[in-house]
Amino acid sequence: MRSTLPVLLRVLAPAAVLALAACATAPATGAPDAETPDITLVTLNLWHDKGDWPRRERLIVDRLREIRPDVVTLQEVFQHDGLPNQAKTLADALGYDYVFASVDAPDAPRRFGNAILSRHPILAHDWKALEPLDDYRNIVHVRIAIDGREMNVYDTHLHWTEQGGAIRAEQVADALAYIDATAGGAPSVLAGDLNTSMDAPELQPLLQPFADAYAAMHPDMQPGDRAHATLDLAQYPPRHIDQVLLQRDAFVPLRADIILDRPDAGGTLASDHYGVRVEFRFAAPARPPPLRPR
């Protein structure tokens, strides 16, 4: 059965959509837990094997070695007979664990999908093909523990056309249902290439359980700001479409910036997307109110 969410979004009053969009800049509530370490996540669309992949691979590996993120979420990960799986190649170079998910059959000659790399052992993992199935999208999930506290990381890549808001809406609804079914009581982060900005009507349901970490750290960011674009400005208009969303009340953002946005000496960029790096911490647990004197 098809989701009714696209219909609901079309009939939302404009004021309601604007109110939901305002949540994009609201940080996760609470204060960071000073007793837990900073967590760094990088998300990057790899642009599969276009351009000079061996050179691009070196740029990506060198930057990630420098940053040493806890987690990396990748989109447009490719493998075929002449190309080893790109996620495995990067994970092996970094010494990370990884999970790759594709709607293509495991024995298909070409496989395309999403991947998560982790500097920490992966405790559990799974993935799901997203509705509508004819758009060939998926969401991949890992559970890791940092400083003894478990967390979920989800990675996805939504429909790409400007006119595809209803398709993205269905994918968002399916992704949220999947997260709800698999989170297992641990807090969650959702990252990836959402192919539209966070003020799009179809993304508003994401902003109920999640906060946009980048927007929280850049509250003056406006649509079309070149300084915050995540697409190669030499090829595309300035748009911020690659996101890291933190579960509200569970995490507090500390820093967010654009990386891999500069070409090397020969003019090669790491991808046609720039990377997004977010640093955050677990939120401090709520303290009970003080006892009233008798």
C-alpha positions as semicolon CSV with decimal commas, in nm:
position;residue;x (nm);y (nm);z (nm)
1;M;0,000;0,000;0,000
2;R;0,135;0,344;-0,090
3;S;0,195;0,597;0,184
4;T;-0,059;0,877;0,225
5;L;0,214;1,117;0,338
6;P;0,254;1,295;-0,001
7;V;-0,118;1,379;0,005
8;L;-0,095;1,504;0,361
9;L;0,196;1,728;0,273
10;R;0,008;1,884;-0,016
11;V;-0,281;1,985;0,209
12;L;-0,072;2,120;0,497
13;A;-0,142;2,486;0,556
14;P;0,155;2,701;0,452
15;A;0,190;2,832;0,808
16;A;0,219;2,478;0,939
17;V;0,494;2,394;0,691
18;L;0,684;2,710;0,786
19;A;0,650;2,625;1,155
20;L;0,792;2,280;1,094
21;A;1,073;2,420;0,880
22;A;1,176;2,646;1,168
23;C;1,270;2,332;1,359
24;A;1,562;2,288;1,115
25;T;1,767;2,547;1,301
26;A;1,674;2,431;1,651
27;P;1,956;2,236;1,816
28;A;1,897;1,920;2,010
29;T;1,788;2,031;2,353
30;G;1,996;1,997;2,666
31;A;2,365;2,037;2,739
32;P;2,647;1,812;2,622
33;D;2,753;1,542;2,864
34;A;3,102;1,652;2,972
35;E;3,186;1,295;3,071
36;T;3,152;1,159;2,716
37;P;3,395;1,217;2,425
38;D;3,327;1,426;2,118
39;I;3,191;1,217;1,831
40;T;3,279;1,307;1,472
41;L;3,071;1,200;1,171
42;V;3,148;1,275;0,807
43;T;2,898;1,226;0,527
44;L;3,000;1,224;0,159
45;N;2,842;1,136;-0,173
46;L;3,125;0,956;-0,358
47;W;3,006;1,035;-0,717
48;H;3,065;0,662;-0,783
49;D;3,354;0,609;-1,031
50;K;3,326;0,929;-1,233
51;G;3,634;1,135;-1,304
52;D;3,974;1,016;-1,187
53;W;3,865;0,780;-0,909
54;P;4,216;0,664;-0,804
55;R;4,317;1,028;-0,755
56;R;3,990;1,115;-0,582
57;E;4,030;0,812;-0,356
58;R;4,370;0,940;-0,238
59;L;4,223;1,282;-0,160
60;I;3,942;1,126;0,044
61;V;4,168;0,887;0,233
62;D;4,422;1,156;0,314
63;R;4,157;1,391;0,455
64;L;3,980;1,120;0,653
65;R;4,310;1,003;0,801
66;E;4,367;1,358;0,916
67;I;4,021;1,391;1,072
68;R;3,987;1,035;1,208
69;P;3,608;1,051;1,222
70;D;3,426;0,799;1,435
71;V;3,180;0,729;1,153
72;V;3,165;0,798;0,779
73;T;2,841;0,768;0,580
74;L;2,879;0,727;0,204
75;Q;2,636;0,747;-0,084
76;E;2,677;0,650;-0,453
77;V;2,911;0,368;-0,360
78;F;2,987;0,154;-0,666
79;Q;3,143;-0,178;-0,753
80;H;3,177;-0,372;-1,077
81;D;3,413;-0,619;-1,241
82;G;3,679;-0,352;-1,293
83;L;3,621;-0,165;-0,967
84;P;3,646;-0,315;-0,618
85;N;3,375;-0,196;-0,381
86;Q;3,463;0,166;-0,304
87;A;3,351;0,146;0,058
88;K;3,573;-0,156;0,119
89;T;3,865;0,020;-0,049
90;L;3,827;0,323;0,177
91;A;3,764;0,115;0,490
92;D;4,071;-0,099;0,426
93;A;4,288;0,210;0,375
94;L;4,162;0,363;0,701
95;G;4,148;0,046;0,910
96;Y;3,771;0,084;0,965
97;D;3,486;-0,164;0,973
98;Y;3,222;-0,112;0,706
99;V;2,876;-0,216;0,591
100;F;2,757;-0,177;0,231
101;A;2,394;-0,206;0,121
102;S;2,250;-0,222;-0,229
103;V;1,918;-0,315;-0,383
104;D;2,121;-0,490;-0,653
105;A;2,154;-0,865;-0,608
106;P;2,468;-0,979;-0,422
107;D;2,590;-1,158;-0,735
108;A;2,504;-0,877;-0,978
109;P;2,798;-0,766;-1,198
110;R;2,738;-0,405;-1,092
111;R;2,619;-0,294;-0,748
112;F;2,535;0,060;-0,638
113;G;2,434;0,172;-0,291
114;N;2,517;0,329;0,044
115;A;2,776;0,240;0,306
116;I;2,878;0,321;0,663
117;L;3,239;0,308;0,782
118;S;3,313;0,294;1,155
119;R;3,631;0,337;1,357
120;H;3,453;0,140;1,632
121;P;3,338;-0,223;1,613
122;I;2,999;-0,262;1,447
123;L;2,774;-0,438;1,696
124;A;2,479;-0,491;1,461
125;H;2,378;-0,388;1,112
126;D;2,087;-0,411;0,870
127;W;1,935;-0,230;0,574
128;K;1,605;-0,182;0,394
129;A;1,495;-0,100;0,041
130;L;1,284;0,215;0,056
131;E;0,939;0,258;-0,088
132;P;0,865;0,320;-0,370
133;L;1,076;0,024;-0,473
134;D;1,101;0,134;-0,837
135;D;1,327;0,423;-0,730
136;Y;1,595;0,175;-0,612
137;R;1,688;0,354;-0,287
138;N;1,782;0,212;0,051
139;I;1,865;0,300;0,410
140;V;2,151;0,124;0,589
141;H;2,189;0,096;0,967
142;V;2,471;0,017;1,208
143;R;2,485;0,013;1,587
144;I;2,812;0,103;1,754
145;A;2,924;0,191;2,106
146;I;3,133;0,495;2,196
147;D;3,274;0,513;2,546
148;G;3,040;0,230;2,640
149;R;2,723;0,404;2,515
150;E;2,541;0,253;2,220
151;M;2,408;0,461;1,931
152;N;2,254;0,397;1,591
153;V;2,375;0,548;1,266
154;Y;2,151;0,546;0,958
155;D;2,258;0,645;0,608
156;T;2,033;0,711;0,308
157;H;2,018;0,875;-0,035
158;L;1,679;1,009;-0,142
159;H;1,525;1,063;-0,486
160;W;1,707;1,325;-0,691
161;T;1,469;1,514;-0,923
162;E;1,335;1,861;-0,843
163;Q;0,983;1,738;-0,921
164;G;1,018;1,429;-0,702
165;G;0,897;1,570;-0,370
166;A;0,618;1,313;-0,341
167;I;0,868;1,031;-0,398
168;R;1,101;1,171;-0,133
169;A;0,805;1,206;0,104
170;E;0,729;0,837;0,069
171;Q;1,094;0,750;0,126
172;V;1,105;0,971;0,436
173;A;0,797;0,800;0,580
174;D;0,945;0,456;0,513
175;A;1,283;0,556;0,660
176;L;1,123;0,689;0,978
177;A;0,921;0,371;1,021
178;Y;1,239;0,166;0,976
179;I;1,429;0,375;1,231
180;D;1,145;0,339;1,478
181;A;1,147;-0,041;1,429
182;T;1,524;-0,089;1,458
183;A;1,656;0,174;1,702
184;G;1,615;-0,062;1,996
185;G;1,608;0,214;2,255
186;A;1,949;0,356;2,156
187;P;1,972;0,716;2,027
188;S;2,002;0,767;1,654
189;V;2,175;0,979;1,391
190;L;2,052;0,997;1,032
191;A;2,289;1,122;0,762
192;G;2,312;1,124;0,386
193;D;2,231;1,294;0,059
194;L;1,866;1,402;0,084
195;N;1,872;1,573;-0,257
196;T;1,688;1,881;-0,133
197;S;1,729;2,141;0,139
198;M;1,583;2,090;0,484
199;D;1,308;2,350;0,429
200;A;1,145;2,127;0,165
201;P;0,793;2,021;0,271
202;E;0,866;1,652;0,220
203;L;1,152;1,659;0,474
204;Q;0,956;1,821;0,756
205;P;0,859;1,490;0,923
206;L;1,232;1,429;0,981
207;L;1,254;1,742;1,194
208;Q;1,017;1,613;1,457
209;P;1,251;1,341;1,593
210;F;1,574;1,495;1,456
211;A;1,753;1,830;1,456
212;D;1,963;1,960;1,166
213;A;2,313;1,975;1,317
214;Y;2,465;2,195;1,046
215;A;2,186;2,452;1,061
216;A;2,208;2,460;1,440
217;M;2,575;2,561;1,413
218;H;2,507;2,812;1,132
219;P;2,178;2,980;1,228
220;D;2,229;3,265;0,979
221;M;2,256;3,028;0,682
222;Q;2,018;3,117;0,400
223;P;1,909;2,908;0,098
224;G;2,161;2,954;-0,180
225;D;2,452;3,058;0,044
226;R;2,770;2,967;-0,142
227;A;2,964;2,929;0,183
228;H;2,738;2,642;0,292
229;A;2,690;2,461;-0,040
230;T;2,751;2,087;-0,046
231;L;2,758;2,056;-0,426
232;D;3,057;2,147;-0,644
233;L;3,004;2,516;-0,718
234;A;3,178;2,480;-1,054
235;Q;2,903;2,240;-1,170
236;Y;2,588;2,324;-0,974
237;P;2,398;2,615;-0,818
238;P;2,474;2,656;-0,445
239;R;2,261;2,411;-0,251
240;H;2,301;2,240;0,088
241;I;2,155;1,892;0,039
242;D;2,389;1,665;0,239
243;Q;2,270;1,641;0,598
244;V;2,353;1,511;0,944
245;L;2,046;1,490;1,168
246;L;2,079;1,429;1,542
247;Q;1,805;1,279;1,754
248;R;1,654;1,549;1,972
249;D;1,722;1,525;2,346
250;A;1,989;1,261;2,280
251;F;2,277;1,455;2,120
252;V;2,410;1,810;2,123
253;P;2,597;1,950;1,819
254;L;2,933;2,115;1,886
255;R;3,070;2,196;1,540
256;A;2,969;2,157;1,175
257;D;3,164;2,246;0,864
258;I;3,220;2,170;0,498
259;I;3,523;1,959;0,403
260;L;3,674;1,821;0,081
261;D;3,566;2,139;-0,099
262;R;3,906;2,238;-0,235
263;P;4,069;2,087;-0,548
264;D;4,421;1,950;-0,533
265;A;4,711;2,113;-0,719
266;G;4,597;1,947;-1,041
267;G;4,240;2,075;-1,009
268;T;4,083;1,746;-0,898
269;L;3,804;1,751;-0,639
270;A;3,728;1,454;-0,413
271;S;3,371;1,435;-0,550
272;D;3,100;1,644;-0,712
273;H;2,967;1,681;-0,356
274;Y;3,156;1,835;-0,069
275;G;3,170;1,647;0,259
276;V;2,996;1,756;0,579
277;R;3,169;1,705;0,914
278;V;2,972;1,727;1,237
279;E;3,106;1,697;1,589
280;F;2,859;1,627;1,870
281;R;2,822;1,469;2,211
282;F;2,565;1,271;2,396
283;A;2,329;1,500;2,583
284;A;2,371;1,512;2,957
285;P;2,112;1,297;3,132
286;A;1,828;1,491;3,286
287;R;1,883;1,560;3,653
288;P;1,599;1,497;3,896
289;P;1,458;1,810;4,058
290;P;1,594;1,887;4,408
291;L;1,394;1,756;4,698
292;R;1,182;2,018;4,866
293;P;1,268;2,080;5,231
294;R;1,011;1,938;5,464
